[in-house]
Every structure is written in C-alpha cells, then in structure tokens.
Amino acid sequence: MFERIMVPLDCTPLSEQALDPAVSLAKASGAPLHLVTALMPTLMGLPEITDKETIGEAQAEYLEKVATKVREAGLSDVSTKLVRSDGIVEGLEEYRKEVGADLIVMCTHGRGPVERAWLGSVADRLVRASEAPILLVRAGANEEDGNGVHGEFNFDRILVPLDGSHLSRQALDAATKLGGKNATYLLTRVIESPHALASWWFPADVDLTEDQLHKARELAEAQLNLEVKSFEPHGYKVEAFAEFAAPIATGIHDLAEGHDADVIVIATHGRKGIGRLMLGSVADKVVRGADRPVLVVRPKEP
C-alpha cells in the first residue's frame, strides 16, 4: 500500500473531487494525507484579492476547512501546507519530497472558466516533473460535487495495459499498492490493429496476413500468461486478455469500459534527455481521453 499521500488543491470545489479516492486509499493503508496548495497571483473565484499576504491567509484558511471535512470523513492524520515558490509545480514536487509522499492524487481536465485551467496545466506538468505515481481523477461537470468528503471510492477492478517491455511492467507494482489483495487485476495487451496501417500507399488488402495476426496474438497471450503466473502465487486475483485495436488508446478505453474497470494504471515510458519531458504517446492519449481515474507511473530506467 502507499505510505504517504499528497493532494494538491487549487482552492475550488472542483479540485476537491480528488479527496474521495485519496481519503479512501489513506483509510485502507493508514497513510497520512497531506493537503497542499501553492500561493497564487489571485485567489480562485475572488480575483479582487491581489495582496499576497491576504491571498496566503485565505488559502491557508481554505486548506484548514478542507482538512476539517477530511477529519469528519473519518481520517484523523491530515496536514496542510501553503507552498510559496516561484514555480507552482516545482514547489509542489519539492514539498512532496519533503514529506516523502509516494502517491499524488489530484483532479485534472478542468473545464469551463479560464481559472479552472490550473487543474489541467499543473497536473500535466506535475506528471512530467514528479518521480511519484500520480492518480489523476477527471473532475465532474458539477463543481458542487467537491463539497462533501465521504472517503468512499472503489478500487476493485484495476486495468493494467502492458506492451511486453520492462518499463510497462513497472506499473504492476503501483497497481498492487492501489488495490491490495482484494482487487481484481485486469492485465491486457492491446495490439495495433492492422487497419491502422492502411493508406493510399499501403492499402488494407496487403495488411498483415491471418497467420501473422494469429502469431501476434499468441505472443501477446504468452507474455500475459507469464505475468499471471507471477501474480497468482502471491494471492492476487488476475485476469488477462489480448485485443486488437486502433488506435491503442481507444482500445484501452474500450476494455476499461467493457470490463468495468474502476481505474487504469499505465506507465509513461519516460526517457532520458528531452524525451523525458513528454509522456509516452499512448499513455498521454489514455490520460486525456479517460472517463475514469488513471494512475500514471513513471518507470525507472536501467
């Protein structure tokens, strides 16, 4: 299980929609919850407040109110922090390291007024900057959904897309920390559909032969079966399946829907140098198109 959980907030009810999954995980693991926000140029929803000290006081007061909600939901080990830093993302990551949080839970995909963009942009940059797994919760359309904290959220069915690489396998450890022994783990390999290769220069009638498709599925299923065998001796409930889809991210979303997954866990395939600034293309599309939480894991390279 995760040992310390950090929840970045932007002083809006929209961002508080990350609290239910965060509190649920903290209750299950006994982990402390660290609520944090960064000093902003203006306070969300109150643009007339421009004095930094006044903004800071209002933000600190907001965090304490949220902490009270969390305690009323049954979690006593909760702390708050107002981060003062020139860079919001840098300040959040520095605080995460300071408290030793091994999981970040936050909302993303803010919609509507311009001020809500904080959610999407900060989440996007934090995924690229932080070494910790980040559980991204898509904020609902109803801003008022953030007003109550119940601390109840299901992590019963967890979909883990794999591609046969060592990097993608590192998502498995984070997945088991999320669901423990009570969850069912849905291991999947989505293979690029041959129709995705069709073009004026490479028409569909010269796509992969049936024999090649059969071999591709056999290889994928064999790799998944090895993962199942490594899981089962430890008492985990595992299902595995390979599917063709185009694009791959759409296939992952369809599988999550069809198998009633509560959350998707996926590795980002971060790379050295400039490539580390970008999510793997599939992971990026999964995050942006998901209608359920996605746990993004930055794998450690050899």
C-alpha positions as CSV (number, residue, x, y, z in Angstrom):
1,M,0.0,0.0,0.0
2,F,1.0,3.6,-0.4
3,E,2.6,5.1,2.7
4,R,2.1,8.9,2.3
5,I,-0.4,10.6,0.0
6,M,-0.3,14.2,-1.2
7,V,-3.4,16.0,-2.6
8,P,-2.7,19.3,-4.5
9,L,-5.8,21.7,-4.4
10,D,-6.5,25.0,-6.1
11,C,-9.0,26.4,-3.6
12,T,-12.0,25.4,-5.7
13,P,-14.6,22.6,-5.1
14,L,-13.7,21.2,-8.5
15,S,-10.2,20.2,-7.2
16,E,-11.8,18.6,-4.1
17,Q,-13.2,15.8,-6.2
18,A,-9.8,14.2,-5.7
19,L,-10.5,13.8,-2.0
20,D,-12.8,10.8,-2.0
21,P,-10.3,8.5,-3.7
22,A,-7.4,9.9,-1.7
23,V,-9.2,9.5,1.6
24,S,-10.3,6.0,0.7
25,L,-6.7,5.0,0.0
26,A,-5.4,6.6,3.1
27,K,-8.0,4.8,5.3
28,A,-7.2,1.5,3.7
29,S,-3.4,1.9,4.2
30,G,-3.3,4.0,7.3
31,A,-1.3,6.6,5.3
32,P,-1.3,10.3,6.4
33,L,-2.9,12.7,4.0
34,H,-1.0,15.9,3.0
35,L,-3.2,18.7,1.6
36,V,-1.3,21.3,-0.3
37,T,-1.8,24.4,-2.4
38,A,0.6,26.9,-3.9
39,L,0.5,30.6,-3.4
40,M,-1.4,32.1,-6.4
41,P,-1.3,35.5,-8.1
42,T,-5.0,35.8,-7.3
43,L,-7.4,33.6,-5.3
44,M,-9.6,31.4,-7.4
45,G,-13.1,32.8,-7.5
46,L,-12.0,36.0,-5.8
47,P,-9.9,37.9,-8.4
48,E,-10.3,41.2,-6.4
49,I,-8.0,39.9,-3.8
50,T,-4.5,40.7,-5.0
51,D,-2.4,41.3,-1.9
52,K,0.0,38.3,-1.5
53,E,-0.4,38.1,2.3
54,T,-4.2,38.3,2.1
55,I,-4.2,35.6,-0.6
56,G,-2.0,33.4,1.5
57,E,-4.2,33.8,4.6
58,A,-7.3,33.0,2.6
59,Q,-5.6,29.9,1.1
60,A,-4.4,28.7,4.5
61,E,-7.9,29.1,5.9
62,Y,-9.3,27.2,2.9
63,L,-6.9,24.3,3.5
64,E,-7.9,24.1,7.2
65,K,-11.6,24.0,6.2
66,V,-10.9,21.1,3.8
67,A,-8.9,19.3,6.5
68,T,-11.9,19.6,8.8
69,K,-14.0,17.9,6.1
70,V,-11.5,15.1,5.8
71,R,-11.4,14.5,9.6
72,E,-15.2,14.4,9.6
73,A,-15.0,11.7,7.0
74,G,-13.0,9.6,9.4
75,L,-9.4,10.3,8.7
76,S,-7.5,11.9,11.5
77,D,-4.0,12.0,10.2
78,V,-4.2,15.0,7.8
79,S,-1.9,18.0,7.5
80,T,-2.0,21.2,5.4
81,K,0.7,23.2,3.6
82,L,0.7,26.5,1.7
83,V,3.7,26.3,-0.7
84,R,5.4,29.6,-1.5
85,S,7.5,29.1,-4.6
86,D,8.3,30.9,-7.9
87,G,7.1,27.8,-9.7
88,I,3.9,26.0,-8.7
89,V,5.0,22.6,-10.0
90,E,8.5,22.9,-8.6
91,G,7.1,23.9,-5.2
92,L,4.7,21.0,-5.2
93,E,7.3,18.5,-6.1
94,E,9.7,19.9,-3.5
95,Y,7.1,19.6,-0.8
96,R,6.3,16.0,-1.9
97,K,9.9,15.1,-1.4
98,E,10.0,16.9,1.9
99,V,7.1,14.8,3.4
100,G,8.1,11.6,1.5
101,A,4.8,11.2,-0.3
102,D,4.8,8.2,-2.6
103,L,1.5,9.0,-4.3
104,I,-0.1,12.1,-5.6
105,V,-3.9,12.3,-6.1
106,M,-5.3,15.3,-8.0
107,C,-8.0,16.3,-10.4
108,T,-7.4,17.2,-14.0
109,H,-9.3,18.1,-17.1
110,G,-10.7,21.3,-15.7
111,R,-13.5,22.7,-17.9
112,G,-15.3,26.0,-18.2
113,P,-14.0,29.3,-16.9
114,V,-10.3,30.2,-17.6
115,E,-9.4,30.0,-13.9
116,R,-10.1,26.2,-13.9
117,A,-7.1,25.7,-16.3
118,W,-4.9,25.5,-13.2
119,L,-6.1,21.9,-12.7
120,G,-5.2,20.7,-16.2
121,S,-1.9,22.6,-16.7
122,V,-0.5,21.8,-13.3
123,A,-1.5,18.2,-13.4
124,D,0.0,17.9,-16.9
125,R,3.3,19.4,-15.8
126,L,3.5,17.6,-12.5
127,V,3.2,14.2,-14.3
128,R,6.3,15.1,-16.2
129,A,8.2,16.5,-13.2
130,S,7.4,14.2,-10.3
131,E,9.0,10.8,-9.7
132,A,5.9,9.6,-7.7
133,P,2.9,7.9,-9.3
134,I,0.1,10.3,-9.8
135,L,-3.6,9.3,-9.7
136,L,-5.4,11.7,-12.0
137,V,-9.1,12.0,-11.3
138,R,-11.2,13.6,-14.0
139,A,-13.3,16.3,-12.5
140,G,-17.0,16.0,-13.0
141,A,-19.1,18.7,-14.7
142,N,-20.8,19.6,-11.4
143,E,-18.5,21.8,-9.4
144,E,-20.6,21.2,-6.2
145,D,-19.5,17.6,-6.2
146,G,-16.4,18.7,-4.3
147,N,-18.4,20.0,-1.3
148,G,-18.7,16.7,0.5
149,V,-16.0,14.2,1.5
150,H,-17.2,10.7,2.1
151,G,-13.9,8.8,1.8
152,E,-15.5,6.0,-0.3
153,F,-14.1,5.0,-3.6
154,N,-13.8,1.6,-5.3
155,F,-10.5,0.2,-6.5
156,D,-11.9,-3.3,-7.0
157,R,-11.1,-3.7,-10.7
158,I,-7.8,-2.4,-12.0
159,L,-6.9,-2.4,-15.7
160,V,-3.1,-2.5,-16.4
161,P,-2.1,-2.2,-20.1
162,L,1.2,-3.9,-20.8
163,D,3.3,-3.9,-24.0
164,G,5.8,-6.6,-23.2
165,S,8.5,-4.1,-22.1
166,H,10.3,-3.9,-18.8
167,L,9.2,-0.3,-18.4
168,S,5.5,-1.1,-18.8
169,R,5.8,-3.9,-16.2
170,Q,6.7,-1.4,-13.5
171,A,3.1,-0.3,-13.5
172,L,2.2,-3.6,-11.8
173,D,3.8,-2.7,-8.5
174,A,1.9,0.6,-8.3
175,A,-1.3,-1.3,-9.3
176,T,-1.0,-3.7,-6.4
177,K,-0.3,-0.9,-3.9
178,L,-3.5,0.7,-5.1
179,G,-5.8,-2.4,-4.9
180,G,-4.0,-4.8,-2.5
181,K,-5.2,-8.4,-2.3
182,N,-8.9,-7.5,-2.6
183,A,-8.8,-6.1,-6.1
184,T,-9.0,-8.0,-9.4
185,Y,-6.2,-7.1,-11.8
186,L,-7.1,-7.0,-15.5
187,L,-3.8,-7.4,-17.4
188,T,-4.2,-6.5,-21.0
189,R,-2.1,-6.3,-24.2
190,V,-3.6,-4.1,-26.9
191,I,-2.1,-4.8,-30.3
192,E,-2.2,-2.2,-33.0
193,S,-4.9,-3.2,-35.4
194,P,-3.7,-3.9,-39.0
195,H,-6.3,-1.5,-40.3
196,A,-4.4,1.4,-38.7
197,L,-1.6,0.7,-41.2
198,A,-3.8,1.2,-44.3
199,S,-3.1,4.2,-46.6
200,W,-3.1,5.1,-50.3
201,W,0.5,3.6,-50.4
202,F,-0.2,0.6,-48.2
203,P,-3.8,-0.5,-48.8
204,A,-5.7,-2.7,-46.5
205,D,-5.6,-5.7,-48.8
206,V,-1.8,-6.0,-48.3
207,D,-2.1,-5.8,-44.5
208,L,-0.8,-8.4,-42.2
209,T,-1.8,-11.9,-43.1
210,E,-4.1,-14.0,-40.9
211,D,-1.1,-16.1,-39.9
212,Q,0.8,-13.1,-38.8
213,L,-2.2,-11.8,-36.8
214,H,-2.5,-15.2,-35.1
215,K,1.1,-15.2,-34.2
216,A,0.9,-11.7,-32.8
217,R,-2.0,-12.7,-30.6
218,E,-0.3,-15.9,-29.5
219,L,2.9,-13.9,-28.5
220,A,0.9,-11.4,-26.6
221,E,-1.1,-14.0,-24.7
222,A,2.0,-16.0,-23.9
223,Q,3.6,-12.8,-22.3
224,L,0.4,-12.1,-20.4
225,N,0.3,-15.7,-19.1
226,L,3.8,-15.3,-17.7
227,E,2.6,-12.2,-15.8
228,V,-0.4,-14.1,-14.5
229,K,1.8,-16.9,-13.2
230,S,4.0,-14.4,-11.4
231,F,0.9,-12.8,-9.7
232,E,-1.1,-15.8,-8.7
233,P,1.3,-17.3,-6.1
234,H,1.0,-14.1,-4.1
235,G,-2.7,-14.4,-3.7
236,Y,-3.8,-11.8,-6.3
237,K,-6.9,-12.2,-8.5
238,V,-5.8,-11.8,-12.1
239,E,-7.5,-11.9,-15.5
240,A,-5.6,-11.4,-18.8
241,F,-6.6,-10.8,-22.3
242,A,-5.1,-9.6,-25.6
243,E,-7.1,-7.5,-28.1
244,F,-6.6,-5.8,-31.5
245,A,-7.5,-2.1,-31.7
246,A,-6.7,1.1,-33.5
247,P,-5.7,3.4,-32.0
248,I,-4.3,1.6,-29.0
249,A,-5.5,4.2,-26.5
250,T,-9.1,3.8,-27.8
251,G,-8.7,0.0,-27.3
252,I,-7.6,0.6,-23.7
253,H,-10.6,2.8,-23.0
254,D,-13.0,0.3,-24.6
255,L,-11.5,-2.5,-22.5
256,A,-11.8,-0.5,-19.3
257,E,-15.5,0.2,-20.1
258,G,-16.2,-3.4,-21.2
259,H,-14.6,-4.9,-18.1
260,D,-16.0,-2.4,-15.7
261,A,-12.6,-1.2,-14.5
262,D,-12.5,1.3,-11.7
263,V,-9.1,2.7,-12.6
264,I,-6.4,2.3,-15.3
265,V,-2.8,2.0,-14.3
266,I,-0.2,2.8,-17.0
267,A,3.5,3.6,-17.3
268,T,4.6,6.7,-19.2
269,H,7.8,5.4,-20.8
270,G,9.8,8.4,-19.7
271,R,13.2,8.6,-21.4
272,K,16.4,10.5,-20.8
273,G,17.1,13.9,-22.1
274,I,14.4,15.9,-23.9
275,G,12.2,12.8,-24.3
276,R,11.7,12.7,-20.5
277,L,9.6,15.9,-20.9
278,M,6.9,14.0,-22.8
279,L,4.5,11.3,-21.8
280,G,4.6,8.2,-24.0
281,S,2.1,8.8,-26.8
282,V,-0.3,6.0,-25.7
283,A,-0.2,7.0,-22.0
284,D,-0.8,10.6,-22.9
285,K,-3.9,9.7,-25.0
286,V,-5.2,7.4,-22.3
287,V,-5.0,10.1,-19.7
288,R,-6.6,12.7,-21.9
289,G,-9.5,10.5,-23.0
290,A,-10.2,8.6,-19.9
291,D,-13.6,8.8,-18.2
292,R,-12.2,7.2,-15.0
293,P,-9.2,7.7,-12.8
294,V,-5.8,6.9,-14.3
295,L,-2.7,6.1,-12.2
296,V,0.3,7.3,-14.2
297,V,3.6,5.7,-13.3
298,R,7.0,7.0,-14.4
299,P,9.2,3.9,-14.7
300,K,12.7,3.8,-13.5
301,E,15.1,3.2,-16.4
302,P,18.1,0.8,-16.0
